[in-house]
Amino acid sequence: MARGCPALPREGWQRADVALADAYTPTPGPLVIVSGDGDFSLLAARHPGPVLVVSEAASGRLRAVAPIVDPIQDGVGPLTAWVRVVMDR
């Protein structure tokens, strides 16, 4: 484990998303999640600012709470468009 990264208490891997969301300190700024793992869905849902998921195979749970961008399939256009919109706010 990297220095300064505390272990998150959890009750089995099924509760990892809750532990992650509870440990996260949100800011109103944008959040970019580069993973399709559904364990990030609760974190994305609770984030007060704009959220973007970058993944080629995002879980249904993530798709339900945030826009998905797949640069491999879609190119970088959708990703750069999201960044421009967020930065213009």
Secondary structure by P-SEA (a helix, b strand, c coil): ccccbbbbbbccccaaaaaaaaaccccccbbbbccccccaaaaaaacccbbbbbcccccaaaaacbbbbccccccaaaaaaaaaaaaac
